[in-house]
Amino acid sequence: MKPRPPINFRALEKVKVRPRSLVQICLQRVAENFLTYDNQVLQQKLGRKQLEDVYAMLDLNMNLPEAATRINDENYWKRRTQATYRNAQVERHGNSWKQTFLELELQTALEQVPITVEYGNPELDSLRQLVMAARLHIFQVSIGQFPSHLDLSFLFDSLPALCSFQITYGNKRLGMDYERAMFGMKISDAQYLARDIRVSQTLVSLSLPCNMIDDELVKVLMGGLSYGHMITNLDLSHNKIGDRGARRLASLLDPDYCLHTLDLSDNQIHANGCMHLGAHLAENVTCQILNLRLNRCEDNGVSHLFQDMCVNKYLQTLNISCNDLTVRCLPYLNSMLAENAALVELDISANPLYQADEENMQGGDVTQTPAALGDAPAANGAGFDSTNPQDADDPLADLQVTGQYAVFARCLMRSQSLLRLDVRQCGLPADLAERITTSVKHRELRAKGIPVDAYEKSKLAAEQEEQAPEEEAVEGEEGEEGEEGEEKAEGEGGDGEKPADGEGGEEQAEEPAAE
């Protein structure tokens, strides 16, 4: 007889479990007591793969000053950053996870400083320890809200590589505890900051938005900005800077400085301040971006700015939207567009440039300017001030545009350097605005090497896709209306037959009466 095969019971099967090797147990032990070992000894005794295994087993809640000085493994800092700040973008922090975590942790600690803090406070001591531990890995500090008015000199003194600094004094979420004095920069804050800018040798970017900075605070800040020969980016947007403050800041455009970007948007700069900015900009060779959006420069100040830009050959981006510009500044704008070959981007949106009543009143040629603006430059050459239907190369041949508007449109469409333009909310006729923006867009596409025909086809296809659902919805509504109309007609027809029956009944009722 053949022997029967053995019966297999799952309960009797041996589970194959391999115990951890002695090396893994040792590495786990090292990771648990990582802070008790000397870092150099670990690097000498352990191999590269073993060190990576140790870093993978480390606790993510390790004391930050110790971790910052002892751990350089990017995988560890990546895991710790993603566990604490899920939306962190390493591209904004030098593509280094350690730098990302330390900068975000410092930002969070500064934003949580209480309003009233005394020197010797444990929270302040821990903040100083964090700064000292991460001093070689902090390159930018961005403080979205700083409720305290603490002297931040220890940051500039302890961070030898600080390149970018941004701060907004105040608290974003106060609820019912709102107080006017809790917002904005004080004179003491400006004095501290001026001292820090003066002693810093690496600061290249300074942003002070939403700090209620006025002309007096600008005067205090200039005590440090005048020594900031390394600053290339200055952002003072959303403040209360007037003409006097703009006049002082205009001195930063002198050849002694290397300012690349100047943002003065949403302030209270009028014509006088804009004139001083333009006067210093004429001889400037470093500034490439100037933002004067949401100010009160008006025609007088902007006209002087345009005249100075005819000389400047380095400014590439200009934003003068929302400055109450009218048709009176168009001659100077046209002259600047005709002579300036460096401007790449221009934003003049939300300005009442097009005034049909004034154009009709002056016979379609708006070239008269007030005496305050000076003599208008001769930008309207032959064939620029009116449309010419017989000219095949005329981009405005089929449009009825005359005067400075025709000069303005032709200068924009024939400029070789201008690649981006914003003329929204200027009151221009829709066909004229579309013609201008399309011409500038095609020039940008050609500069980037993108086929214009392919772009137009994709744009047309996108428009057709958007219109298809609308047409289907309209057809559906028309079908429903047709069905409702048929139902109403049938109802009216039924109502009309009943009176006929009634009339026949009345006749039948009258016949017996006659008999």
C-alpha positions in Angstrom: 0.0 0.0 0.0 1.1 3.5 -0.8 1.4 5.7 2.2 -1.2 8.3 2.5 -0.1 11.9 2.2 0.1 13.9 5.4 -2.9 16.1 6.3 -1.9 19.8 6.2 -3.3 21.9 9.0 -2.8 25.6 8.9 -2.4 25.7 12.6 0.5 23.3 12.3 2.3 25.2 9.6 5.5 27.1 10.6 5.3 30.8 10.1 8.6 32.0 8.6 9.7 35.0 10.6 13.2 36.2 10.3 14.4 38.0 13.4 16.2 41.3 13.0 19.9 41.1 12.5 22.3 42.3 15.2 23.3 45.2 13.0 19.7 46.5 12.7 19.2 46.2 16.5 22.4 48.2 17.0 21.4 50.8 14.6 18.0 51.1 16.3 19.8 51.5 19.6 22.0 54.2 18.1 18.9 56.1 16.7 17.2 56.0 20.1 20.2 57.5 21.8 21.4 59.6 18.9 22.0 62.8 21.0 24.4 60.9 23.4 26.9 60.0 20.6 29.5 62.2 19.1 28.7 63.1 15.5 32.2 62.6 14.3 32.5 59.2 15.9 29.3 58.0 14.2 30.6 59.2 10.9 33.8 57.3 11.4 32.4 54.1 12.7 29.3 53.8 10.5 29.1 53.5 6.7 27.0 55.6 4.5 24.2 53.1 4.2 24.2 52.6 8.0 24.0 56.3 8.6 21.0 56.6 6.3 19.3 53.9 8.2 20.0 55.7 11.5 18.6 58.9 10.1 15.5 57.1 8.9 14.8 55.8 12.4 15.3 59.2 14.2 12.4 60.9 16.0 10.8 63.7 14.1 10.2 65.6 17.4 13.8 65.8 18.3 14.9 69.1 20.0 15.3 71.5 17.1 18.6 73.2 18.1 20.3 69.8 18.5 18.9 68.5 15.2 19.9 71.6 13.3 23.5 71.3 14.4 23.9 67.5 14.2 21.7 66.3 11.2 22.4 67.2 7.6 20.5 64.4 6.0 18.0 65.8 3.5 15.6 62.8 3.7 15.2 63.4 7.5 14.4 67.1 7.0 12.0 66.3 4.1 10.0 63.9 6.4 10.0 66.4 9.2 8.9 69.3 6.9 6.1 67.4 5.3 4.9 66.2 8.7 4.7 69.8 10.0 4.2 72.0 6.9 2.2 70.0 4.3 2.1 72.8 1.8 5.8 73.8 2.0 7.5 74.5 -1.3 11.1 73.7 -1.3 11.7 75.7 -4.5 11.2 78.9 -2.6 13.9 78.0 -0.1 16.9 77.1 -2.2 15.8 73.5 -2.9 17.0 72.5 0.5 14.6 70.7 2.9 16.7 71.7 5.9 16.7 75.3 4.9 12.9 75.1 4.2 12.1 73.7 7.7 14.4 76.0 9.6 13.1 79.1 7.8 9.5 78.1 8.3 10.0 77.2 11.9 11.7 80.6 12.6 8.9 82.4 10.8 6.3 80.6 12.9 8.1 81.3 16.1 8.4 85.0 15.3 4.8 85.3 14.4 3.8 83.8 17.8 5.8 86.3 19.9 3.4 87.9 22.4 2.6 91.6 22.1 4.4 92.4 25.4 7.6 90.4 25.9 10.3 91.1 28.4 13.9 90.4 28.0 14.8 87.2 29.9 11.5 85.6 28.9 11.9 81.8 28.4 10.2 82.1 25.0 12.6 84.7 23.9 15.6 82.7 25.1 14.4 79.6 23.1 13.9 81.8 20.1 17.5 83.0 20.4 18.7 79.4 20.7 16.9 78.5 17.5 18.4 81.4 15.7 21.9 80.5 16.8 21.5 76.8 15.9 20.1 77.6 12.4 22.3 80.6 11.7 24.1 79.0 8.8 21.0 77.8 7.1 18.7 80.9 7.2 18.8 83.0 4.1 15.4 84.6 4.1 12.9 85.6 6.8 9.3 86.4 5.9 7.1 87.5 8.8 3.5 87.8 7.7 2.4 89.3 11.1 4.4 90.5 14.0 2.2 91.6 16.9 5.2 92.6 19.0 7.4 95.6 18.7 10.5 93.7 19.8 13.9 94.8 18.6 15.0 92.3 16.0 18.6 93.3 15.9 19.6 89.8 17.2 18.4 88.4 13.9 20.7 90.6 11.8 23.6 90.2 14.2 23.3 86.3 14.3 22.5 85.5 10.7 25.5 86.0 8.5 23.8 84.9 5.3 20.5 86.8 5.6 19.6 88.0 2.1 15.9 88.7 2.2 13.8 90.2 4.9 10.0 90.8 5.0 7.9 92.0 7.9 4.4 93.3 8.5 3.7 94.7 11.9 0.3 93.9 13.4 -2.0 91.0 13.9 -4.3 89.6 11.2 -6.9 87.9 13.4 -7.9 90.0 16.4 -11.7 89.5 16.4 -13.3 91.8 18.8 -10.0 92.8 20.4 -9.3 95.3 17.6 -7.2 98.4 18.5 -5.8 100.9 16.1 -2.5 101.1 17.9 -1.8 97.4 17.3 -1.3 98.0 13.6 1.6 99.5 11.7 5.2 100.4 12.3 6.2 102.7 15.1 9.1 105.2 15.1 11.0 102.9 17.4 10.5 100.0 14.9 11.8 102.2 12.1 14.8 103.2 14.1 15.7 99.5 14.9 15.2 98.5 11.3 17.3 101.4 10.0 20.1 100.4 12.3 19.9 96.7 11.1 19.9 97.7 7.4 22.9 99.9 8.0 25.0 97.1 9.7 23.9 94.3 7.3 26.3 93.4 4.6 24.3 90.7 2.8 20.7 92.1 2.6 19.6 92.4 -1.0 15.8 92.3 -0.6 13.6 94.3 1.8 9.8 94.2 1.9 7.8 96.3 4.3 4.2 96.0 3.0 1.1 97.0 4.9 2.9 98.9 7.7 1.2 102.3 7.5 4.6 103.9 6.6 4.2 107.6 6.1 6.7 110.4 5.1 8.1 110.7 8.6 8.8 107.0 8.9 10.4 107.1 5.4 12.7 109.8 6.7 13.8 107.5 9.6 14.2 104.5 7.4 16.4 106.4 5.0 18.9 106.6 7.8 19.6 102.9 7.0 18.5 102.7 3.3 21.0 105.3 2.4 23.7 102.8 3.4 22.0 99.9 1.7 24.2 99.8 -1.4 23.6 96.1 -1.8 19.7 96.3 -1.9 18.3 95.3 -5.2 14.6 94.8 -4.3 12.6 97.3 -2.3 8.9 96.8 -1.6 7.0 99.5 0.2 3.6 98.8 -1.2 0.3 99.3 0.7 1.5 102.2 2.9 0.9 105.9 3.2 3.9 107.3 1.5 3.4 110.8 0.0 5.4 113.2 -2.2 8.0 113.9 0.4 8.6 110.2 1.1 8.8 109.5 -2.7 11.3 112.4 -3.1 13.6 110.8 -0.5 13.2 107.3 -2.0 14.0 108.6 -5.4 17.6 109.2 -4.3 17.9 105.4 -4.2 17.8 105.5 -8.0 21.1 107.4 -8.2 24.2 105.7 -9.7 25.6 104.9 -6.2 22.9 102.2 -5.7 22.0 99.1 -7.6 18.2 99.0 -7.1 16.6 96.6 -9.5 12.9 96.5 -8.4 11.0 99.4 -6.7 7.4 98.7 -5.7 5.5 101.8 -4.4 2.0 100.5 -5.3 -1.0 101.6 -3.3 0.4 104.7 -1.7 -0.4 108.4 -1.7 2.1 109.6 -4.3 0.9 112.6 -6.3 2.4 114.4 -9.3 5.3 116.0 -7.4 6.6 112.7 -6.1 6.2 111.1 -9.5 8.2 113.9 -11.1 11.1 113.3 -8.7 11.1 109.6 -9.4 11.2 110.2 -13.1 14.0 112.8 -12.8 16.2 110.2 -11.0 15.1 107.4 -13.3 16.4 109.3 -16.4 20.0 108.6 -15.4 19.5 105.2 -13.8 21.1 102.1 -15.3 20.0 99.4 -12.9 16.3 99.7 -12.2 14.2 97.4 -14.5 10.9 97.2 -12.7 8.9 100.1 -11.4 5.4 99.7 -9.9 3.3 102.9 -9.2 -0.1 101.2 -9.3 -2.9 102.7 -7.2 -1.4 106.1 -6.6 -2.5 109.6 -7.5 0.2 110.6 -10.1 -2.4 111.9 -12.6 -1.5 113.4 -16.0 1.0 116.0 -14.8 3.3 113.6 -12.9 3.1 110.8 -15.4 3.8 113.1 -18.3 7.1 114.1 -16.7 7.8 110.4 -16.1 7.2 109.5 -19.7 9.5 112.3 -20.8 12.3 111.0 -18.6 11.7 107.5 -19.9 12.5 108.7 -23.4 16.1 109.0 -22.1 16.1 105.8 -19.9 17.2 102.7 -21.8 17.1 100.1 -19.0 13.6 100.0 -17.5 11.7 97.0 -18.7 8.5 96.8 -16.7 6.3 99.8 -15.8 2.9 99.6 -14.0 1.0 102.9 -13.7 -2.5 101.4 -13.5 -5.2 103.2 -11.4 -3.6 106.6 -11.5 -6.5 108.6 -13.0 -4.7 109.2 -16.3 -6.7 110.8 -19.1 -6.3 111.6 -22.7 -4.0 114.5 -21.9 -1.1 112.3 -21.1 -1.3 110.4 -24.4 1.1 112.7 -26.4 3.8 112.0 -23.9 3.0 108.3 -23.7 3.1 108.1 -27.5 6.5 109.9 -27.6 7.9 107.5 -25.0 6.6 104.4 -26.9 8.2 105.8 -30.1 11.6 106.5 -28.6 12.0 103.9 -25.9 13.2 100.5 -27.2 13.7 98.8 -23.8 10.2 98.6 -22.3 8.9 95.1 -22.4 5.8 95.2 -20.2 3.4 98.1 -19.7 0.3 98.2 -17.5 -2.0 101.2 -17.9 -5.3 99.5 -17.0 -8.1 101.1 -15.0 -7.3 104.6 -16.3 -10.0 106.7 -18.1 -7.9 107.2 -21.2 -10.7 107.1 -23.8 -13.1 110.1 -23.6 -15.5 110.2 -26.5 -17.1 113.5 -25.6 -13.8 115.3 -25.5 -12.7 113.7 -28.7 -15.8 114.8 -30.5 -15.6 118.3 -29.0 -12.1 118.7 -30.3 -12.9 117.3 -33.7 -11.3 114.0 -33.3 -7.8 115.3 -32.6 -6.9 115.5 -28.9 -3.5 117.1 -28.9 -4.1 120.1 -26.7 -2.6 119.8 -23.2 -2.8 122.2 -20.3 0.0 124.6 -19.7 1.0 122.7 -16.6 2.1 119.8 -18.7 4.4 121.9 -20.9 4.7 121.5 -24.7 3.5 118.2 -26.0 6.2 116.2 -27.9 5.7 115.7 -31.6 4.9 112.0 -31.6 2.2 112.1 -34.2 4.1 111.9 -37.4 2.7 111.6 -40.9 0.2 108.9 -41.3 -0.1 108.3 -37.5 -2.8 110.7 -36.5 -5.7 109.2 -38.6 -6.7 106.1 -40.4 -5.8 105.5 -44.0 -8.1 103.0 -45.7 -5.9 103.0 -48.8 -2.8 101.8 -46.9 -2.7 98.0 -47.0 -0.2 97.9 -44.1 -2.3 100.2 -41.9 -3.4 98.0 -38.9 -6.3 100.4 -38.2 -7.5 100.7 -41.8 -11.0 99.3 -41.0 -11.4 101.2 -37.8 -12.6 104.7 -37.3 -9.9 106.0 -35.0 -8.4 109.4 -35.2 -6.3 111.8 -33.2 -4.0 110.7 -30.4 -5.9 107.4 -30.0 -4.7 106.4 -33.5 -1.2 107.5 -32.7 -1.4 105.5 -29.4 -2.7 102.4 -31.1 -0.1 102.5 -33.9 2.8 103.1 -31.4 1.7 100.1 -29.4 1.2 97.8 -32.4 4.4 98.8 -34.2 6.7 98.7 -31.1 9.4 96.0 -31.4 10.2 95.7 -27.7 6.8 95.7 -26.0 5.7 92.1 -25.4 3.0 92.4 -22.7 0.3 95.1 -22.4 -2.7 95.6 -20.2 -5.3 98.2 -21.4 -8.3 96.8 -19.6 -10.9 99.2 -18.1 -9.5 102.1 -20.0 -12.8 102.8 -21.8 -11.3 102.0 -25.3 -13.7 100.6 -27.9 -13.8 96.9 -27.8 -12.6 96.4 -31.3 -9.7 98.7 -30.8 -8.6 97.2 -27.6 -8.9 93.7 -29.1 -6.8 94.7 -32.1 -4.1 96.2 -29.9 -3.9 93.3 -27.4 -3.9 90.7 -30.2 -1.0 92.4 -32.0 1.1 92.6 -28.8 0.3 89.0 -28.0 1.4 87.8 -31.4 4.6 89.7 -31.0 5.2 87.9 -27.6 4.5 84.5 -29.2 6.9 85.2 -32.0 9.6 86.3 -29.5 9.1 82.9 -27.7 9.2 80.9 -30.9 5.6 79.8 -30.7 3.6 79.6 -34.0 0.9 82.3 -34.1 -1.4 80.1 -36.3 -1.3 77.2 -33.8 -2.1 79.6 -31.0 -5.1 81.1 -32.8 -6.4 77.6 -33.7 -6.2 76.5 -30.1 -7.8 79.7 -29.0 -10.6 79.3 -31.5 -11.2 75.7 -30.5 -11.4 76.7 -26.8 -14.0 79.4 -27.6 -16.0 76.8 -29.6 -15.9 74.4 -26.7 -17.1 77.1 -24.4 -19.9 78.1 -26.7 -21.2 74.5 -27.3 -22.7 74.0 -23.9 -24.3 77.5 -24.1 -25.9 76.7 -27.4 -27.2 73.3 -26.1 -28.7 75.1 -23.1 -30.3 77.7 -25.4 -31.7 74.9 -27.7 -33.1 73.1 -24.6 -34.8 76.2 -23.4 -36.3 76.8 -26.9 -37.5 73.2 -27.0 -39.2 73.6 -23.6 -40.8 76.8 -24.7 -42.1 75.2 -27.9 -43.6 72.3 -25.9 -45.2 74.7 -23.5 -46.6 76.7 -26.5 -48.1 73.6 -28.0 -49.7 72.6 -24.7 -51.2 76.1 -24.4 -52.5 75.9 -28.0 -54.2 72.6 -27.4 -55.7 74.0 -24.2 -57.1 77.0 -26.1 -58.4 74.7 -28.8 -60.2 72.6 -26.2 -61.7 75.7 -24.6 -62.9 76.9 -28.0 -64.9 73.7 -28.7 -66.8 73.9 -25.5 -68.6 77.1 -26.4 -69.6 75.6 -29.8 -71.3 72.7 -28.0 -72.8 75.2 -25.6 -74.2 77.3 -28.5 -75.6 74.1 -30.2 -77.2 73.2 -26.9 -78.8 76.6 -26.7 -80.2 76.3 -30.2 -81.6 72.8 -29.4 -83.1 74.3 -26.3 -84.7 77.1 -28.3 -86.3 74.8 -30.9 -88.7 73.1 -28.5 -89.6 76.5 -27.1 -90.5 77.7 -30.7 -92.6 74.6 -31.3 
